[in-house]
C-alpha cells in the first residue's frame, strides 16, 4: 500500500506512484518513475521484462528498479586482457515499480501492479542527485551547440557559462557537468582519431608549400605512428633572431585528447609583449623526447641557442637541456615552485604558513649569495625544517631558482610574476582550441597572428604618447629618446629611487653605494668614465639590461649627463625590431654603424632645435649630406644585404619634464629636405610670457655646490638651474 512506503522529505505527494496507476505506454511510466526517483534522491534503470502471453502481444510486464538494485556480476577473467578493478554501486536495493500491460475494450494501457520505496542505502541530496549519470543528459540540440562552440575555439568553461546564460539557469545548474561536455568532445575526436596525426603532417606540408619559411619536423615510431612533431612560423624565426636571448619553454600542459605533451617556446620583445617562437607535441615525457624537441627547435633557429632558458621544475627536461644546450643558463620558474607550497607546507606549518611564505619570497629576492646562505640557515632554525625532504631538494637546486644565483645572467624580466601571468594567459589561449588535431597548427597560427596584431595596437599608442620626465635629469631625457616606453619605465623606476642612496669614493673609479638609512654593507660600483666601464655588485644590469639605482647615483654624482651606448642594450631600444626580410639577417658590422648613426642623428636634433639659426644650419647640412650619399655608387647586391627596419618617419616620443614643458621631435628622412616639428610655447605664468628654451650642456660642471649655477665658471653662459645639472 502507498501508506507503507518510505519517502524522501523532498518528495511531492502528487508524484508518488500507487498501485492501479495507469499509463498510456511504458515510456510514460518510465518518465514518471524517473521524476519521482530524482526528487527522492536516486536514479532508476530498466531491470526486467516478462511475458509473451500469445503471439504478437510482445512485452506485457516491465520492472523498473533503483540503480543500486541487484548485485555485481563476476566477469570471466581473460589472461590476455587486462581487467579493470572498478567498484560497483549495486548493493541489493529492493526499491522498484512494476507495470503490466492490460487491454480493456481493445485499448491497451499499462498499470502499476507493485511498488516499493524501501532502500537499504542513503539517499542523495538535491545538489548531489543531479550528478548521477542518469540525469546528466545532453540533448541533441545542446550537442550541436557544443560542437559549434568547439569549432569556434571556446573552452569548456566558456561553453557552460554561455549556455547557462542562454537557458537562464543558475551557475552550475545545467543538466550536465563539465566532465560530461569533455567526454562528449572526446567522442567527437575519437571518430577519426587514428587519422588525425596523418592529417596533422599533411597540414604542415600544406603550410610549407604555401610559405617556404614555415618550418616543421616530425618523428615516427616503430609502428609508423606519430611520436613527436614540432613547428614554427616565419615571423617567429624573425622575432627569435632579435629577442631570442631569453626564452621560456613551458611544458606544464598536455593535450589530453591525444595523450601528448604540449611544449611552447615564448619570450618577450622590447615593448614587454609576449613573442611566440615555436611549438612541439611529444608523445612521451622523458630525456629522449625533450632532447629531440630541443635539438629540433635549435635547428629551426639556425643553430642559435638562447642565453637563458626558463622552464618548470622537470628533472628529465633539466638533463636534456644540459645535453643539448650546455652553453645556456637553465633556471626554474619560481611560479611553478610556489604553486606546490600549499601541498608541501600548509599542513606542516599550520598558522605559520603565511609568515613562512613571506620569509621565503624575501629570501628569494636577495641580491648577495652570502646573505642568502645566512638567511636560509636562519629560516630553517625559525621553522624547524631541517629534515623536510622538500626543503632539502629546494636547497640542493637553489642555483636554478634563487635570484642571487641568477642575477649574473640576462633574463629580460621573465622571472617576474607579472610576466609569468602574461605568458600563461597566452598559452591558455592556445589550449582553448577544442577542434581536431589536424587543425591545431592552423589554430596556433591564428592565435599568434591575433597576438601580434593586438601587440601592435598596444605599441602604437605607447610610441605616440608623451613621456613624462619625473626627475628632470639629463640622463632621463637621453634615455627617453632611445628606449622603448616599457624599458624606459623600468629605468625611470631606478632613477626615482637613486636619490635615496649615498655614494662614497673608496678608490679611483670605485664607489660604495648604500641606502641613507643603512649603516653597514652596500653595493660596490666600478665607474671609469674615460673607458666607459660601469658595473655594480648587485648585477641588476646583467640580469635585466637596465642600469640599477646604484650606478645611476654614481653617474649623477660624477656629472655624467647621458648613459653610454653599450649600457643601452639594442634589444630595449625603439629601433630594435625583427627584420622584414626573413631570408636575410642583419650584418653585425653594419648594425653597429647604423646604431652609431642613429645616436648622432638624435643628438643633432637635440642641439639644432635650440635656436632658429641652428635649425637652418642643420637642415642645410643634412640636405648636402643626403645629396652626397645619393651620388655614391650602390653595391651590386643593393640595399637588401643590409637589412634595417627603419620607417620613413623617425618619430621620437613627446617628452614632458617636471616643469610641464612638452618636447616633441620628428625627423623625416626625405631625399630633398629635413624638417622638424615646431615646439609648443610655454603658457604665460603670472602675466609673464616665458619663451621655451631647451636645456643645453656644453660641458661638464665643476661639481661644486657652494655657488649658484648661473655663476658656474664652466656653464654660466647657459643659464641652467640646479635641476638641469641632474643632481639627485
PEMO-V339809 format. One record per pair of residues at least 4 apart in sequence whose C-alpha atoms are under 7 Angstrom apart, sorted by the first residue. I is the first residue (numbers start at 0). J is the second residue. Records with the same first field share a line. If there is no record, write none. Layout:
I = J / J
This chain:
1 = 17
4 = 115 / 116 / 117
5 = 116 / 117
6 = 10 / 39 / 116
7 = 39
9 = 38 / 39
10 = 38 / 39
14 = 35
15 = 35
16 = 20
17 = 111 / 114
18 = 111 / 112 / 113 / 114
19 = 110 / 111 / 112
20 = 110 / 111
21 = 108 / 109 / 110 / 111
22 = 27 / 28 / 108 / 109 / 110
23 = 27 / 108 / 109
24 = 28 / 108 / 109
25 = 29 / 109
26 = 30
27 = 31
28 = 32
29 = 33
30 = 34
31 = 35
32 = 36
33 = 37 / 42 / 43
34 = 38
35 = 39
36 = 40 / 41 / 42 / 43
37 = 41 / 42 / 128
40 = 122 / 123 / 124 / 125 / 128
41 = 65 / 122 / 123 / 128
42 = 65 / 66 / 133
43 = 63 / 64 / 65 / 66
44 = 63 / 64 / 65 / 66
45 = 62 / 63 / 64
46 = 62 / 63 / 64
47 = 61 / 62
48 = 58 / 60 / 61 / 62
49 = 58 / 59 / 60 / 61
50 = 58 / 59 / 60
51 = 56 / 57 / 58 / 59
52 = 56
59 = 99 / 100
60 = 98 / 99 / 100
61 = 97 / 98 / 99
62 = 95 / 96 / 97 / 98
63 = 95 / 96 / 97
64 = 68 / 94 / 95 / 96
65 = 92 / 94 / 95
67 = 88 / 89 / 90 / 91 / 92
68 = 89 / 90 / 91 / 92 / 93
69 = 89 / 90 / 91 / 92
70 = 89 / 90 / 91
71 = 87 / 89
92 = 118 / 119
93 = 117 / 118
94 = 115 / 116 / 117 / 118
95 = 114 / 115 / 116
96 = 113 / 114 / 115
97 = 111 / 112 / 113 / 114
98 = 109 / 110 / 111 / 112
99 = 109 / 110 / 111 / 112
100 = 107 / 108 / 109 / 110
101 = 107 / 108 / 109
102 = 106 / 107 / 108
103 = 107
123 = 127 / 128
124 = 128
125 = 129
129 = 134 / 135
130 = 134 / 135
131 = 135
134 = 174
135 = 174 / 175
136 = 174 / 175
137 = 141 / 142 / 175
138 = 142
139 = 143
140 = 144
141 = 145
142 = 146
143 = 147
144 = 148
145 = 149 / 158
146 = 150
147 = 151
148 = 152 / 153 / 158
149 = 153 / 433 / 434
150 = 433 / 434
152 = 431 / 432 / 433 / 434
153 = 157 / 158 / 431 / 432 / 433
154 = 158 / 431
155 = 159 / 177
156 = 160
157 = 161
158 = 162
159 = 163
160 = 164
161 = 165
162 = 166
163 = 167 / 168 / 169 / 170 / 173
164 = 168
168 = 172 / 173
175 = 179
176 = 180
177 = 181
178 = 182
179 = 183
180 = 184
181 = 185
182 = 186
183 = 187
184 = 188
185 = 189 / 256
186 = 190
188 = 192 / 435
191 = 195
194 = 198
195 = 199 / 436 / 437
196 = 200 / 225 / 437
197 = 201
198 = 202 / 437
199 = 203 / 436 / 437
200 = 204
201 = 205
202 = 206 / 437
203 = 207 / 215
204 = 208
205 = 209
206 = 210 / 213
207 = 211 / 213 / 214
212 = 232 / 233
213 = 231 / 232 / 233
214 = 230 / 231 / 232 / 299
215 = 229 / 230 / 231
216 = 228 / 229 / 230
217 = 227 / 228 / 229
218 = 225 / 226 / 227 / 228
219 = 223 / 224 / 225 / 226
220 = 224 / 225 / 226
226 = 281 / 282
227 = 280 / 281 / 282
228 = 279 / 280 / 281
229 = 278 / 279 / 280
230 = 277 / 278 / 279
231 = 235 / 276 / 277 / 278
232 = 236
233 = 237 / 581
234 = 238
235 = 239 / 275 / 276 / 277
236 = 240 / 276 / 300
237 = 241 / 577 / 578 / 581
238 = 242 / 577
239 = 243 / 276
241 = 570 / 576 / 577
242 = 267 / 268 / 570
243 = 266 / 305
244 = 305 / 306 / 307
245 = 266 / 305 / 306 / 307 / 308 / 409 / 410 / 411
246 = 264 / 265 / 266 / 305 / 307 / 308 / 309
247 = 264 / 265 / 266 / 308 / 309 / 310
248 = 262 / 263 / 264 / 265 / 308 / 309 / 310
249 = 262 / 263 / 264 / 310 / 311
250 = 261 / 262 / 263
252 = 260 / 261
253 = 258 / 259 / 260 / 261
254 = 258 / 259 / 260 / 261
255 = 259
258 = 282
259 = 280 / 281 / 282
260 = 280 / 281 / 282
261 = 279 / 280 / 281
262 = 278 / 279 / 280
263 = 277 / 278 / 279
264 = 275 / 276 / 277 / 278
265 = 273 / 274 / 275 / 276
266 = 273 / 274 / 275
267 = 271 / 272 / 273 / 274
268 = 272 / 273 / 274
269 = 483 / 570 / 571 / 572
270 = 483 / 485
271 = 485
272 = 454
273 = 422
275 = 447
279 = 292
281 = 288
283 = 288
284 = 288
285 = 289 / 315
286 = 290 / 315 / 316 / 318 / 319
287 = 291
288 = 292
289 = 293 / 316 / 319
290 = 294 / 319 / 323
291 = 295
292 = 296
293 = 297 / 323
294 = 298 / 323
295 = 299
296 = 300
297 = 301 / 302 / 303 / 304
298 = 302
304 = 324 / 327
305 = 327
306 = 327 / 328
307 = 327 / 328 / 329 / 409 / 410
308 = 327 / 328 / 329 / 330
309 = 329 / 330 / 331 / 332
310 = 330 / 331 / 332
311 = 331 / 332 / 335
312 = 331
313 = 317
314 = 318
315 = 319
316 = 320
317 = 321
318 = 322
319 = 323
320 = 324 / 325
321 = 325
329 = 399
330 = 399 / 400
331 = 399 / 400
332 = 336 / 400 / 414
333 = 337 / 400
334 = 338 / 416
339 = 343
340 = 344
341 = 345
344 = 348 / 352
345 = 349 / 352
348 = 352
351 = 355
352 = 356
353 = 357
354 = 358
355 = 359
356 = 360
357 = 361
358 = 362
359 = 363
360 = 364
361 = 365
362 = 371 / 374
363 = 401 / 402
364 = 402
365 = 371 / 402 / 403
366 = 403 / 537
367 = 371 / 403
368 = 372 / 403 / 404
369 = 373
370 = 374
371 = 375
372 = 376
373 = 377
374 = 378
375 = 379
376 = 380
377 = 381
378 = 382
379 = 383 / 384 / 385
384 = 390
387 = 391
388 = 392
389 = 393
390 = 394
391 = 395
392 = 396
393 = 397
397 = 401
398 = 404
401 = 405
402 = 406
406 = 538 / 539 / 541 / 542
407 = 538 / 541 / 542
408 = 541 / 542
409 = 541 / 542 / 543 / 544
410 = 414 / 542 / 543
411 = 543 / 544
412 = 543
413 = 418 / 419
414 = 419
415 = 419
416 = 420
417 = 421
418 = 422
419 = 423
420 = 424
421 = 425
422 = 426
423 = 427
424 = 428
425 = 429
426 = 430
427 = 431
429 = 443 / 446
434 = 438
435 = 439
438 = 442
439 = 443
440 = 444
441 = 445
442 = 446
443 = 447
444 = 448
445 = 449
446 = 450
447 = 451
448 = 452
449 = 453
450 = 454
451 = 455
452 = 456
453 = 457
454 = 458
455 = 459
457 = 461
458 = 462
459 = 463
460 = 464
461 = 484
462 = 652
463 = 652
464 = 652 / 653
465 = 652 / 653 / 654 / 655
466 = 652 / 653 / 654 / 655
467 = 654 / 655 / 656
468 = 475 / 654 / 655 / 656 / 657
469 = 656 / 657
470 = 495 / 657
471 = 475 / 656 / 657 / 722 / 723 / 725
472 = 476 / 722 / 723 / 724 / 725
473 = 477 / 560 / 561 / 723 / 725
474 = 478 / 560 / 561 / 562
475 = 479
476 = 480
477 = 481 / 561
478 = 482 / 487
479 = 487
480 = 651 / 652
481 = 572 / 573
482 = 486 / 487 / 571 / 572 / 573
483 = 487 / 571 / 572 / 573
484 = 488
485 = 489
486 = 490 / 571
487 = 491
488 = 492
489 = 493
490 = 494 / 545 / 546
491 = 495
492 = 496
493 = 497 / 547 / 548
494 = 548 / 551
496 = 548
497 = 548 / 549 / 551 / 552
498 = 552 / 727
499 = 514 / 515
500 = 512 / 513 / 514 / 515
501 = 512 / 513 / 514 / 515
502 = 510 / 511 / 512 / 513 / 553
503 = 510 / 511 / 512
504 = 509 / 510 / 511
505 = 509 / 510 / 511
506 = 510
508 = 525 / 526 / 527
509 = 524 / 525 / 526
510 = 523 / 524 / 525
511 = 521 / 522 / 523 / 524
512 = 521 / 522 / 523 / 549
513 = 517 / 521 / 522
522 = 535 / 536 / 537
523 = 535 / 536
524 = 534 / 535 / 536 / 550
525 = 533 / 534 / 535
526 = 532 / 533 / 534
527 = 531 / 532 / 533
528 = 532
531 = 563
535 = 550
538 = 542
539 = 543 / 545 / 546 / 547
540 = 544 / 545 / 546 / 547
544 = 568
546 = 550 / 551
547 = 551
548 = 552
549 = 553
550 = 554
551 = 555
552 = 556
553 = 557
554 = 558 / 559
555 = 559 / 725 / 726 / 727
556 = 726
558 = 699 / 700 / 702
562 = 566
568 = 572
569 = 575
570 = 575
571 = 575
576 = 644
578 = 584 / 642 / 643 / 644
579 = 644
584 = 642
585 = 590 / 641 / 642 / 643
586 = 590 / 641
587 = 591
588 = 592
589 = 593 / 641
590 = 594
591 = 595
592 = 596
593 = 597
594 = 598
595 = 599
596 = 600
597 = 601
598 = 602
599 = 603
600 = 604
601 = 605
602 = 606
603 = 607
604 = 608
607 = 613 / 614 / 617
608 = 613 / 614
609 = 613 / 692 / 693
610 = 614
611 = 615
612 = 616
613 = 617
614 = 618
615 = 619
616 = 620
617 = 621
618 = 622 / 672 / 673 / 674
619 = 623
620 = 624
621 = 625 / 673
622 = 626 / 671 / 672 / 673
623 = 627
624 = 628
625 = 629 / 670
626 = 630
627 = 631
633 = 637
636 = 640
647 = 667 / 668
648 = 666 / 667 / 668
649 = 665 / 666 / 667
650 = 664 / 665 / 666
651 = 663 / 664 / 665
652 = 663 / 664
653 = 661 / 662 / 663 / 664
654 = 661 / 662 / 663
655 = 659 / 660 / 661 / 662
656 = 660 / 661
660 = 681
661 = 679
662 = 678
663 = 678
664 = 675 / 676
665 = 675 / 676
666 = 673 / 674 / 675
667 = 673 / 674
668 = 673
669 = 673
680 = 690 / 691
681 = 689 / 690 / 691
683 = 687 / 688 / 689
684 = 688
694 = 719
695 = 717
700 = 713 / 714
701 = 713
706 = 710 / 711
707 = 711
708 = 715 / 719 / 720 / 721
709 = 715 / 718 / 719
710 = 715
711 = 715
719 = 723
722 = 726
